[in-house]
Amino acid sequence: MRARRAVTITDIAKATGVAPSTVSRALNKPGRVSAATRERIEAAARELDYVPNSQARALSSGRTGTIAVLVSDVTNPFYFGLIRGTQQQLKAAGYAQLLIDTEDSGEHEAEMLRKMRRWMDGAILTASRLPERALADLAAEISLVTVNRNVRGVPSVVIDTPAGMALAVEHLVSLGHRDIAYAYGPENSWSNRARWQALKAAGQRYGRAFERVGPFPRGRMFGSAAADALLNTRATAYIAFNDLLAIGILARLRERGVRVPADVSVVGCDDIFGADFCNPPLTTLTAPIEQAGRVAVSLLLSHLDASSAQPQRRAVVLPTHLTIRESTGPAPQRLAPPA
């Protein structure tokens, strides 16, 4: 049996009555043809079962059609929505997604970027662990967009959890809490440092003294140590670096007989999957995580498309909001001693 001949751009051009160059633009740079023409060409391509030759496209255009997305820990639920957002946006633009787990290591991050640079058109770095200088140097060699990392000269998408921290403080102050403690996250996390600075500034505005315990890794398993340290403070309200840490704190407080929110209040950050059905449901900063992934892709592709007439944005800031659940309540008159 003879193998079926592969469908080409010329076949699609004959089927739609347009030039092969128009078919190429519609499939590779859809913004450069009219919507009606693009839809007609895409419909014909589907009907003919056209499969793009990525190697030929790379040779002719210098593009691979692949974007790398680097995350510090692929098991962290924070990244689930972000990966879904990048995947959907890249698929719509005709790109493949290459997912890389950097294992929370700046060295591994840089190594993978350099190894894969020939096989990708650009990269999205989420919560990069690279030093600022190293990140800026890489951005001069590779098209990059960062998420939750702000370095001069590097396009970025920042989820504004630092501003959201002020909302958390306002909420706790309105409940009568005077002493508030922060479970500090990883030392190499830019967003962790930014959140702590925002908390200190909010504390000054409201005349509240903040204590800090930690640093702690971001995993739920480290919540036990964080809870034990927090119970040694005078605080009646705790703010955790992220939801995973907060959920671990809730579990340890329950083990020690500390009632939430009757004895202490707990606030998380990110509103990950599971934050609304832990015990008790967690008050947390809700972040537009999936949107951040989509925006990061759009930002990167706009920088890759040198022919774009649109001005290239260098930074996008996405707001957060406080979602109040059952883990926060009025400040107790006296904190019950832990068991």
N, C-alpha and C positions, 0 to 999 in steps of 0.2 A: 504493500500500500504506500502510495506516495504521500509524503508529509504535506500538510496544508501550507500554502504560501502565506507568509506573514502579511498582514494588512499594513499598508504604508500610508504616509500623509497624502501621497498622490491619489490613492484610492478614495480617501475621504474627500479630497478636493473635487474629484470627478462626481462623487455622489451628491455633493452640495452645490456644485457650480461655482466654486470660488477658486482662487489661486492657491497653490500649495503653500506659499508664503503666508497667506491669510490663515490657513489651517495651523501652521506652526505658531503664529502669534496667538491664536485663540487657545491653543493647548498649553503654551509655555508662558505667555504674558497676556492673560485674558483681559487685563485692563486696557489693552491697546486696540481692541476691536469692539464693535457695538454689542450690546447685550443680546439682541436678536440673532446676530450672526454667530456669536459664541454659542448660544443655546442650540442653534441648528447644527453646528459643527460637533458639539459634544454629543448630541443625540445620534448623529451619524456614526461617530466613533464608537459609541456603546453598541449600536446595532450591528456594526461590522466587527465587533469584538477586537478593536484596536488595542494593542499593547505597546506603549512607548519603549523605544530602545534607549535605555538610560545611558549605555556606554557611548552610543553615537551622539546623544545629546550632550554628554559631558565633553566629548572631543570637539564638537562644533561650537559649544558655548562656553566651555571652561567651567561648567556647572556639573555637580554630581546629583542634584536633586535630593540631597540629604541634609538634614539639620540635626545636630547633636543637642540633646537636652541632658544636662548634668545635674544630678541631685546628690545631696550629701548622705542620704540614707533612704533607700527605696522602700523600706518597711514603715517609714513614718507616714501616718495617715494624712499629714499636711500635704504631702506631695501627690496624693491620689487625684484630687481635683485639678491641681496644676498640670499634671501630666495629661489628664483628659482634655484640658483646655488647649494645650500645645498640640496634642494629637489631632483634635478636630480642626484647628486652624491650619495646620500644615497639610492635612489631607485635602482640605478645600482648595489650597493653593497648589496642589500637585506635588507636594514634597513628602518624603519618607522621614520618619522620626527615628533617631538612634539614641536610645536611652542608656546613660552611663551612671553607675553608682560610684561616687568618689570616695565612699567609706569615711566621710568627714575629714578627709586629708587634703590639704592644699598641694602637697607634693604629688599625690596621685592625680589630682585634678589637672595640674600643669602637664604631667606626663601623658595623660590620655589625650589632652588637647593637641599636643605636639605629634603624638602617634597617629591620630585620626585626621589631621588637618588636610591630607590629600584626598580623603574620602568624604568630606563634608564641605558645604558651602558656608556654614557659619555655626555658631553655638549659642545656646541659652544657658547661662550659669545661674542656678538657684542657690541662694545663700552661700556664695563662694567663700572658701576658706583661704584664698590667696591673699598675700600682702598687697597693699594698694599699688606699689611700684610694679610688682610682678604682673598684676592684673592689667595695669595700663600698658605695659610692654607687650603683653599678649594681644591686647586689643589693637595694637598697631600692626600686628601680623595677621590676625584672624578677625573676621566680622563677629562681634560679640554683643550680646545684650545680657545684662545682669538683672536678677530678680532679688529684691530685698538686700541690695548692696549698692552703695552710692559712692562711686569713684569718679573724680573729675575726668572728663573726656571720654567716658565709657557710657553708651546709652543704657538706661536703666528703667525698670519698673519697680516702684517701691510701694508696698502695702503699708499704709500709714498707721501702724499699730502704736508708735510713740504718741501720736495725737490721741489715739483711743485710750491710752493709759490715763490721760487726764479725765476722760469720761468715767473710768473705773474708780478713780480717786473721788470724783464728785459724788458718785453713787454711794460709796462707802461712808463718806463724810455726812451725806444726807441721812444715813442710817445711824449716825452717832458715833462712829468709830474714830478714835483719836490716835491710836497706835496701830500702824500698818507695817507689815513686813513684806519684803520681796524675796522670792526664791529665785536667786540669780542663776541664769543658764550658762551655757558653755562660754569660756573665756574668748574663744576664737570666733564667736558669733557677733557680727556687726549689729544685727537687729537686737540682740540681747543688751549690748552696751547702749544702743539708742533708747531702748525702753527704760533702762535704769536712769539715764539722764532725764528723760521725760517725767519719770516718777518723782525724782528729786525736785524738779522745777515745780511740779504740781503740789508737792508737799510744802514748798515755800509759800506758794500762793494761798494755800488753805491753812497755813500755820500748823502743819502736821509733821512730826518727825518720823522718817522712814528708817527701818532697820533693814539690813541686807544679810541674807545667809547664803552660803554657797561659795564657789560655783558648783552646779550640778549638771551632769549630762542630761540630754533632753528626754530620755526614755521613761516610761511609766515605772519601771523597776526602781528608779532612783528617787521616787516620791517618798518612800519610807524614810530614807535618810533626811530628805528635805523636811518632812513633817516633824521628825524628832528635833531637828535644829530649830524649826519655827516655834515649837512648843516651849523652847527655852528662852524665847523673847517675851516681851510684855504685850505683844500685838494681839488684837482681837480680830484682825482681818489679814488675810494672806493673799498676795497676788503672785501667781506663778508665771515663769517665763513662757510656758506654753501649756496647752491642754493635757498633753501626755503626763507632764510633771504634776499638774493639778489633780488629775484623776488618780495618780499614785498617792498623792497627799491625802485625798479623800479616803482612800482605802486604809491607809495607816492610821488616820484619825479614828476611823471606825473601830479598828483593832484595839486602840488605846482607850476607847470609851469616851472620846471627845465628840460632842454632838455638833453637827453642822446643819443649820446655821445658829443653833441656840447658844453654843459656846464660842465658836469662831465662824467667820465667813471666809469663803474661798472664791477667788476669781481666776479664771484661766485666760488663754489667749489663742485665737485662731478659729474656734468653733469647728473643730474637726468632727468627722463621723464618730458618733458615740458620745459626744459631749452632752447631748440632750437626754440620754437614757442611762447615764451612770447614776450612782446613788450617793447624794441626791443629784438631780440634773444640775449641770454646771453653768453658773453665770460666767460669761466669757465675751471677749471681743470677737465679733463676727467679721471675718476677712473675706473679700471677694477673690478667693483663691483661684477658681477656674477662670475668672475674667483676667486675672494677672497672667495666666498662661497664654490666653488668646492675644492679649495686648503685647506681650513680649514677642510673639511670633510676628505680629503686624509691624512692630517696630523694627525687628531684624530684617524682614523682607523689604521694607521701605528703604533701608540702608543698602541692601544688596542690589536693588533696582536703580542703577545709576540714571536710567532714562526717566525716572519718575519726576513729574513736574511739581509734585507736592513738596512743601518744605519738610525737611527731615527733623523729627522731634528727637531731642536728646534724652528727655526724662519724662516719665508719667508717674504721678502719685495717685494711688487709689485709696479712697477713704474707708474707714472701718466704723462700726457702730457697736454699742454695748447691748448684748442680749441678756436680759435679766431672767434667771431661773431660780431654783430653790436653794442654791448653795450660799446665798447671801441673805442676811436679815439684820434686824436691829442689834446694835452693840449690847453685849451683856453687861449687867451691873458689876459683875465680878466673874472673872474667868475661872471656871471650875478646874481644880488641879488635875493634871493628867493621871491616868491609872498607872 
